[in-house]
């Protein structure tokens, strides 16, 4: 392993840049970014047919957005739907 020597100015510049990067990462973590899935992605994720997704939309089981003929689902809505229908494991008597 080789040692690398830095001048004080170079080291201060490097630490300043690292502080800026850390501030950017903190800002990114606080942004409420929502991930959207199109119909095909939701179908693959849930392992269901397009018709099943349509039935779930029609029955109000899953929330969605529609732009023109394209359907989108928020990932958080898909997760919420799965959690709503979650059944706790139980021990048989």
N, CA, C and O atoms as a GROMACS GRO file, in nm:
protein
  372
    1UNK      N    1   0.085  -0.117   0.000
    1UNK     CA    2   0.000   0.000   0.000
    1UNK      C    3   0.089   0.123   0.000
    1UNK      O    4   0.192   0.127   0.068
    2UNK      N    5   0.049   0.223  -0.078
    2UNK     CA    6   0.126   0.346  -0.087
    2UNK      C    7   0.059   0.456  -0.008
    2UNK      O    8  -0.063   0.463   0.001
    3UNK      N    9   0.140   0.541   0.050
    3UNK     CA   10   0.088   0.657   0.122
    3UNK      C   11   0.072   0.772   0.024
    3UNK      O   12   0.155   0.791  -0.066
    4UNK      N   13  -0.035   0.850   0.041
    4UNK     CA   14  -0.060   0.966  -0.043
    4UNK      C   15  -0.055   1.088   0.046
    4UNK      O   16  -0.123   1.096   0.148
    5UNK      N   17   0.027   1.184   0.007
    5UNK     CA   18   0.040   1.306   0.085
    5UNK      C   19  -0.041   1.416   0.017
    5UNK      O   20  -0.034   1.434  -0.105
    6UNK      N   21  -0.118   1.490   0.096
    6UNK     CA   22  -0.198   1.601   0.045
    6UNK      C   23  -0.154   1.729   0.113
    6UNK      O   24  -0.117   1.730   0.230
    7UNK      N   25  -0.160   1.837   0.038
    7UNK     CA   26  -0.135   1.966   0.100
    7UNK      C   27  -0.257   2.001   0.184
    7UNK      O   28  -0.364   1.942   0.168
    8UNK      N   29  -0.240   2.098   0.273
    8UNK     CA   30  -0.352   2.138   0.359
    8UNK      C   31  -0.467   2.193   0.275
    8UNK      O   32  -0.584   2.166   0.304
    9UNK      N   33  -0.435   2.270   0.172
    9UNK     CA   34  -0.540   2.326   0.085
    9UNK      C   35  -0.615   2.215   0.012
    9UNK      O   36  -0.738   2.220   0.002
   10UNK      N   37  -0.545   2.116  -0.039
   10UNK     CA   38  -0.608   2.006  -0.110
   10UNK      C   39  -0.697   1.924  -0.015
   10UNK      O   40  -0.808   1.885  -0.052
   11UNK      N   41  -0.648   1.900   0.105
   11UNK     CA   42  -0.726   1.825   0.203
   11UNK      C   43  -0.853   1.903   0.241
   11UNK      O   44  -0.961   1.844   0.249
   12UNK      N   45  -0.841   2.033   0.265
   12UNK     CA   46  -0.958   2.115   0.299
   12UNK      C   47  -1.059   2.116   0.184
   12UNK      O   48  -1.180   2.109   0.207
   13UNK      N   49  -1.009   2.125   0.061
   13UNK     CA   50  -1.096   2.122  -0.056
   13UNK      C   51  -1.170   1.988  -0.064
   13UNK      O   52  -1.290   1.984  -0.091
   14UNK      N   53  -1.099   1.881  -0.040
   14UNK     CA   54  -1.158   1.747  -0.044
   14UNK      C   55  -1.266   1.732   0.064
   14UNK      O   56  -1.374   1.682   0.037
   15UNK      N   57  -1.236   1.777   0.187
   15UNK     CA   58  -1.334   1.769   0.296
   15UNK      C   59  -1.456   1.856   0.268
   15UNK      O   60  -1.568   1.819   0.302
   16UNK      N   61  -1.434   1.970   0.205
   16UNK     CA   62  -1.546   2.058   0.170
   16UNK      C   63  -1.637   1.989   0.068
   16UNK      O   64  -1.759   1.995   0.080
   17UNK      N   65  -1.578   1.924  -0.030
   17UNK     CA   66  -1.657   1.852  -0.130
   17UNK      C   67  -1.733   1.736  -0.067
   17UNK      O   68  -1.849   1.712  -0.102
   18UNK      N   69  -1.670   1.664   0.025
   18UNK     CA   70  -1.737   1.553   0.093
   18UNK      C   71  -1.856   1.604   0.174
   18UNK      O   72  -1.961   1.539   0.178
   19UNK      N   73  -1.841   1.719   0.238
   19UNK     CA   74  -1.952   1.777   0.314
   19UNK      C   75  -2.066   1.813   0.221
   19UNK      O   76  -2.183   1.795   0.256
   20UNK      N   77  -2.034   1.864   0.102
   20UNK     CA   78  -2.138   1.897   0.004
   20UNK      C   79  -2.210   1.772  -0.044
   20UNK      O   80  -2.332   1.772  -0.059
   21UNK      N   81  -2.136   1.666  -0.067
   21UNK     CA   82  -2.196   1.539  -0.111
   21UNK      C   83  -2.287   1.485  -0.002
   21UNK      O   84  -2.397   1.439  -0.031
   22UNK      N   85  -2.243   1.490   0.124
   22UNK     CA   86  -2.326   1.443   0.235
   22UNK      C   87  -2.454   1.524   0.246
   22UNK      O   88  -2.560   1.468   0.272
   23UNK      N   89  -2.445   1.655   0.226
   23UNK     CA   90  -2.564   1.741   0.231
   23UNK      C   91  -2.660   1.705   0.118
   23UNK      O   92  -2.782   1.704   0.139
   24UNK      N   93  -2.608   1.676   0.001
   24UNK     CA   94  -2.692   1.636  -0.113
   24UNK      C   95  -2.762   1.503  -0.083
   24UNK      O   96  -2.881   1.488  -0.111
   25UNK      N   97  -2.690   1.409  -0.028
   25UNK     CA   98  -2.749   1.279   0.005
   25UNK      C   99  -2.860   1.293   0.109
   25UNK      O  100  -2.963   1.227   0.099
   26UNK      N  101  -2.839   1.380   0.208
   26UNK     CA  102  -2.944   1.403   0.308
   26UNK      C  103  -3.067   1.465   0.243
   26UNK      O  104  -3.180   1.428   0.275
   27UNK      N  105  -3.045   1.558   0.151
   27UNK     CA  106  -3.157   1.623   0.083
   27UNK      C  107  -3.234   1.522  -0.001
   27UNK      O  108  -3.357   1.525  -0.004
   28UNK      N  109  -3.164   1.434  -0.068
   28UNK     CA  110  -3.229   1.333  -0.151
   28UNK      C  111  -3.314   1.240  -0.065
   28UNK      O  112  -3.424   1.202  -0.105
   29UNK      N  113  -3.265   1.205   0.053
   29UNK     CA  114  -3.340   1.115   0.142
   29UNK      C  115  -3.468   1.180   0.192
   29UNK      O  116  -3.566   1.111   0.220
   30UNK      N  117  -3.470   1.313   0.203
   30UNK     CA  118  -3.589   1.380   0.256
   30UNK      C  119  -3.692   1.410   0.149
   30UNK      O  120  -3.806   1.444   0.181
   31UNK      N  121  -3.655   1.397   0.022
   31UNK     CA  122  -3.751   1.421  -0.085
   31UNK      C  123  -3.850   1.306  -0.088
   31UNK      O  124  -3.811   1.189  -0.083
   32UNK      N  125  -3.977   1.337  -0.095
   32UNK     CA  126  -4.081   1.235  -0.099
   32UNK      C  127  -4.103   1.194  -0.245
   32UNK      O  128  -4.197   1.239  -0.310
   33UNK      N  129  -4.015   1.110  -0.294
   33UNK     CA  130  -4.021   1.067  -0.433
   33UNK      C  131  -4.107   0.943  -0.443
   33UNK      O  132  -4.086   0.846  -0.371
   34UNK      N  133  -4.203   0.946  -0.532
   34UNK     CA  134  -4.296   0.834  -0.550
   34UNK      C  135  -4.260   0.757  -0.676
   34UNK      O  136  -4.236   0.816  -0.781
   35UNK      N  137  -4.257   0.625  -0.665
   35UNK     CA  138  -4.226   0.538  -0.778
   35UNK      C  139  -4.356   0.494  -0.843
   35UNK      O  140  -4.444   0.442  -0.775
   36UNK      N  141  -4.368   0.513  -0.974
   36UNK     CA  142  -4.489   0.477  -1.047
   36UNK      C  143  -4.463   0.356  -1.134
   36UNK      O  144  -4.356   0.344  -1.195
   37UNK      N  145  -4.559   0.265  -1.141
   37UNK     CA  146  -4.551   0.146  -1.223
   37UNK      C  147  -4.656   0.156  -1.333
   37UNK      O  148  -4.768   0.199  -1.308
   38UNK      N  149  -4.620   0.117  -1.454
   38UNK     CA  150  -4.724   0.110  -1.557
   38UNK      C  151  -4.795  -0.025  -1.543
   38UNK      O  152  -4.760  -0.106  -1.458
   39UNK      N  153  -4.894  -0.047  -1.626
   39UNK     CA  154  -4.976  -0.168  -1.614
   39UNK      C  155  -4.892  -0.295  -1.628
   39UNK      O  156  -4.910  -0.391  -1.552
   40UNK      N  157  -4.800  -0.296  -1.724
   40UNK     CA  158  -4.715  -0.414  -1.745
   40UNK      C  159  -4.625  -0.441  -1.625
   40UNK      O  160  -4.608  -0.556  -1.584
   41UNK      N  161  -4.566  -0.334  -1.569
   41UNK     CA  162  -4.478  -0.352  -1.453
   41UNK      C  163  -4.556  -0.402  -1.332
   41UNK      O  164  -4.509  -0.490  -1.260
   42UNK      N  165  -4.676  -0.348  -1.310
   42UNK     CA  166  -4.759  -0.392  -1.198
   42UNK      C  167  -4.801  -0.538  -1.217
   42UNK      O  168  -4.804  -0.616  -1.122
   43UNK      N  169  -4.833  -0.572  -1.341
   43UNK     CA  170  -4.872  -0.710  -1.372
   43UNK      C  171  -4.759  -0.807  -1.340
   43UNK      O  172  -4.781  -0.913  -1.280
   44UNK      N  173  -4.638  -0.772  -1.380
   44UNK     CA  174  -4.523  -0.859  -1.353
   44UNK      C  175  -4.491  -0.865  -1.204
   44UNK      O  176  -4.460  -0.971  -1.151
   45UNK      N  177  -4.499  -0.750  -1.137
   45UNK     CA  178  -4.469  -0.745  -0.995
   45UNK      C  179  -4.566  -0.830  -0.914
   45UNK      O  180  -4.525  -0.904  -0.824
   46UNK      N  181  -4.694  -0.820  -0.946
   46UNK     CA  182  -4.797  -0.892  -0.871
   46UNK      C  183  -4.824  -1.032  -0.924
   46UNK      O  184  -4.894  -1.111  -0.861
   47UNK      N  185  -4.768  -1.062  -1.040
   47UNK     CA  186  -4.787  -1.192  -1.105
   47UNK      C  187  -4.935  -1.221  -1.127
   47UNK      O  188  -4.986  -1.327  -1.091
   48UNK      N  189  -5.004  -1.124  -1.188
   48UNK     CA  190  -5.145  -1.137  -1.222
   48UNK      C  191  -5.165  -1.094  -1.367
   48UNK      O  192  -5.076  -1.035  -1.428
   49UNK      N  193  -5.281  -1.126  -1.421
   49UNK     CA  194  -5.311  -1.091  -1.560
   49UNK      C  195  -5.359  -0.946  -1.569
   49UNK      O  196  -5.394  -0.884  -1.469
   50UNK      N  197  -5.361  -0.894  -1.692
   50UNK     CA  198  -5.413  -0.759  -1.715
   50UNK      C  199  -5.559  -0.752  -1.676
   50UNK      O  200  -5.604  -0.650  -1.623
   51UNK      N  201  -5.633  -0.859  -1.701
   51UNK     CA  202  -5.774  -0.862  -1.666
   51UNK      C  203  -5.796  -0.855  -1.515
   51UNK      O  204  -5.889  -0.791  -1.467
   52UNK      N  205  -5.709  -0.923  -1.440
   52UNK     CA  206  -5.718  -0.918  -1.294
   52UNK      C  207  -5.695  -0.775  -1.245
   52UNK      O  208  -5.768  -0.727  -1.158
   53UNK      N  209  -5.593  -0.708  -1.300
   53UNK     CA  210  -5.569  -0.569  -1.262
   53UNK      C  211  -5.689  -0.482  -1.295
   53UNK      O  212  -5.727  -0.394  -1.217
   54UNK      N  213  -5.748  -0.505  -1.410
   54UNK     CA  214  -5.866  -0.427  -1.448
   54UNK      C  215  -5.981  -0.453  -1.351
   54UNK      O  216  -6.050  -0.359  -1.310
   55UNK      N  217  -6.002  -0.579  -1.313
   55UNK     CA  218  -6.106  -0.612  -1.215
   55UNK      C  219  -6.079  -0.541  -1.082
   55UNK      O  220  -6.172  -0.487  -1.022
   56UNK      N  221  -5.955  -0.542  -1.037
   56UNK     CA  222  -5.920  -0.476  -0.912
   56UNK      C  223  -5.946  -0.326  -0.919
   56UNK      O  224  -5.991  -0.265  -0.822
   57UNK      N  225  -5.916  -0.266  -1.035
   57UNK     CA  226  -5.945  -0.123  -1.053
   57UNK      C  227  -6.095  -0.100  -1.049
   57UNK      O  228  -6.143  -0.009  -0.980
   58UNK      N  229  -6.171  -0.182  -1.122
   58UNK     CA  230  -6.316  -0.167  -1.129
   58UNK      C  231  -6.382  -0.185  -0.992
   58UNK      O  232  -6.482  -0.120  -0.962
   59UNK      N  233  -6.325  -0.273  -0.910
   59UNK     CA  234  -6.383  -0.303  -0.778
   59UNK      C  235  -6.329  -0.207  -0.670
   59UNK      O  236  -6.373  -0.213  -0.555
   60UNK      N  237  -6.235  -0.119  -0.707
   60UNK     CA  238  -6.179  -0.025  -0.611
   60UNK      C  239  -6.078  -0.088  -0.517
   60UNK      O  240  -6.050  -0.033  -0.411
   61UNK      N  241  -6.023  -0.201  -0.556
   61UNK     CA  242  -5.925  -0.271  -0.471
   61UNK      C  243  -5.789  -0.203  -0.477
   61UNK      O  244  -5.716  -0.200  -0.378
   62UNK      N  245  -5.754  -0.149  -0.593
   62UNK     CA  246  -5.624  -0.085  -0.611
   62UNK      C  247  -5.643   0.052  -0.674
   62UNK      O  248  -5.720   0.069  -0.768
   63UNK      N  249  -5.571   0.150  -0.621
   63UNK     CA  250  -5.578   0.286  -0.674
   63UNK      C  251  -5.491   0.296  -0.800
   63UNK      O  252  -5.395   0.222  -0.816
   64UNK      N  253  -5.527   0.389  -0.888
   64UNK     CA  254  -5.452   0.403  -1.013
   64UNK      C  255  -5.471   0.543  -1.068
   64UNK      O  256  -5.559   0.618  -1.023
   65UNK      N  257  -5.388   0.578  -1.164
   65UNK     CA  258  -5.401   0.701  -1.242
   65UNK      C  259  -5.405   0.661  -1.388
   65UNK      O  260  -5.344   0.562  -1.428
   66UNK      N  261  -5.478   0.739  -1.465
   66UNK     CA  262  -5.487   0.711  -1.608
   66UNK      C  263  -5.456   0.838  -1.685
   66UNK      O  264  -5.516   0.943  -1.661
   67UNK      N  265  -5.363   0.827  -1.777
   67UNK     CA  266  -5.329   0.936  -1.868
   67UNK      C  267  -5.353   0.884  -2.008
   67UNK      O  268  -5.280   0.798  -2.058
   68UNK      N  269  -5.458   0.935  -2.071
   68UNK     CA  270  -5.498   0.881  -2.200
   68UNK      C  271  -5.543   0.737  -2.180
   68UNK      O  272  -5.633   0.709  -2.101
   69UNK      N  273  -5.480   0.647  -2.253
   69UNK     CA  274  -5.512   0.504  -2.240
   69UNK      C  275  -5.414   0.430  -2.151
   69UNK      O  276  -5.426   0.309  -2.133
   70UNK      N  277  -5.317   0.502  -2.095
   70UNK     CA  278  -5.212   0.439  -2.015
   70UNK      C  279  -5.249   0.443  -1.867
   70UNK      O  280  -5.290   0.548  -1.816
   71UNK      N  281  -5.234   0.330  -1.798
   71UNK     CA  282  -5.267   0.316  -1.657
   71UNK      C  283  -5.137   0.312  -1.575
   71UNK      O  284  -5.040   0.246  -1.614
   72UNK      N  285  -5.136   0.384  -1.463
   72UNK     CA  286  -5.021   0.386  -1.373
   72UNK      C  287  -5.066   0.358  -1.230
   72UNK      O  288  -5.177   0.393  -1.190
   73UNK      N  289  -4.978   0.293  -1.154
   73UNK     CA  290  -5.003   0.261  -1.015
   73UNK      C  291  -4.886   0.314  -0.932
   73UNK      O  292  -4.770   0.298  -0.971
   74UNK      N  293  -4.915   0.377  -0.819
   74UNK     CA  294  -4.808   0.415  -0.728
   74UNK      C  295  -4.761   0.290  -0.657
   74UNK      O  296  -4.842   0.208  -0.616
   75UNK      N  297  -4.632   0.276  -0.642
   75UNK     CA  298  -4.578   0.159  -0.572
   75UNK      C  299  -4.632   0.152  -0.430
   75UNK      O  300  -4.659   0.044  -0.378
   76UNK      N  301  -4.648   0.268  -0.367
   76UNK     CA  302  -4.700   0.270  -0.230
   76UNK      C  303  -4.845   0.222  -0.226
   76UNK      O  304  -4.886   0.161  -0.127
   77UNK      N  305  -4.924   0.247  -0.332
   77UNK     CA  306  -5.061   0.196  -0.337
   77UNK      C  307  -5.065   0.045  -0.354
   77UNK      O  308  -5.150  -0.022  -0.297
   78UNK      N  309  -4.972  -0.007  -0.433
   78UNK     CA  310  -4.963  -0.152  -0.450
   78UNK      C  311  -4.927  -0.216  -0.316
   78UNK      O  312  -4.987  -0.317  -0.276
   79UNK      N  313  -4.829  -0.158  -0.246
   79UNK     CA  314  -4.790  -0.210  -0.115
   79UNK      C  315  -4.906  -0.201  -0.016
   79UNK      O  316  -4.929  -0.294   0.062
   80UNK      N  317  -4.979  -0.089  -0.018
   80UNK     CA  318  -5.093  -0.071   0.073
   80UNK      C  319  -5.201  -0.175   0.046
   80UNK      O  320  -5.260  -0.229   0.140
   81UNK      N  321  -5.228  -0.203  -0.080
   81UNK     CA  322  -5.328  -0.303  -0.116
   81UNK      C  323  -5.286  -0.440  -0.064
   81UNK      O  324  -5.369  -0.515  -0.010
   82UNK      N  325  -5.159  -0.474  -0.079
   82UNK     CA  326  -5.112  -0.603  -0.030
   82UNK      C  327  -5.120  -0.610   0.123
   82UNK      O  328  -5.158  -0.714   0.178
   83UNK      N  329  -5.084  -0.502   0.190
   83UNK     CA  330  -5.092  -0.501   0.337
   83UNK      C  331  -5.236  -0.509   0.385
   83UNK      O  332  -5.264  -0.574   0.487
   84UNK      N  333  -5.327  -0.446   0.314
   84UNK     CA  334  -5.468  -0.448   0.353
   84UNK      C  335  -5.523  -0.591   0.347
   84UNK      O  336  -5.610  -0.628   0.426
   85UNK      N  337  -5.472  -0.670   0.254
   85UNK     CA  338  -5.519  -0.807   0.237
   85UNK      C  339  -5.426  -0.910   0.301
   85UNK      O  340  -5.431  -1.029   0.270
   86UNK      N  341  -5.341  -0.861   0.390
   86UNK     CA  342  -5.244  -0.948   0.459
   86UNK      C  343  -5.315  -1.031   0.565
   86UNK      O  344  -5.394  -0.978   0.643
   87UNK      N  345  -5.286  -1.159   0.567
   87UNK     CA  346  -5.341  -1.250   0.669
   87UNK      C  347  -5.226  -1.298   0.756
   87UNK      O  348  -5.128  -1.356   0.708
   88UNK      N  349  -5.240  -1.274   0.884
   88UNK     CA  350  -5.139  -1.315   0.981
   88UNK      C  351  -5.133  -1.468   0.987
   88UNK      O  352  -5.237  -1.534   0.983
   89UNK      N  353  -5.015  -1.522   0.997
   89UNK     CA  354  -5.000  -1.666   1.014
   89UNK      C  355  -5.054  -1.708   1.150
   89UNK      O  356  -5.042  -1.632   1.247
   90UNK      N  357  -5.111  -1.824   1.158
   90UNK     CA  358  -5.164  -1.872   1.285
   90UNK      C  359  -5.123  -2.017   1.306
   90UNK      O  360  -5.091  -2.089   1.212
   91UNK      N  361  -5.124  -2.055   1.433
   91UNK     CA  362  -5.090  -2.192   1.468
   91UNK      C  363  -5.218  -2.273   1.475
   91UNK      O  364  -5.315  -2.228   1.536
   92UNK      N  365  -5.220  -2.390   1.415
   92UNK     CA  366  -5.339  -2.474   1.427
   92UNK      C  367  -5.356  -2.517   1.573
   92UNK      O  368  -5.258  -2.528   1.646
   93UNK      N  369  -5.480  -2.542   1.615
   93UNK     CA  370  -5.506  -2.580   1.755
   93UNK      C  371  -5.441  -2.712   1.794
   93UNK      O  372  -5.454  -2.756   1.908
   0.00000   0.00000   0.00000
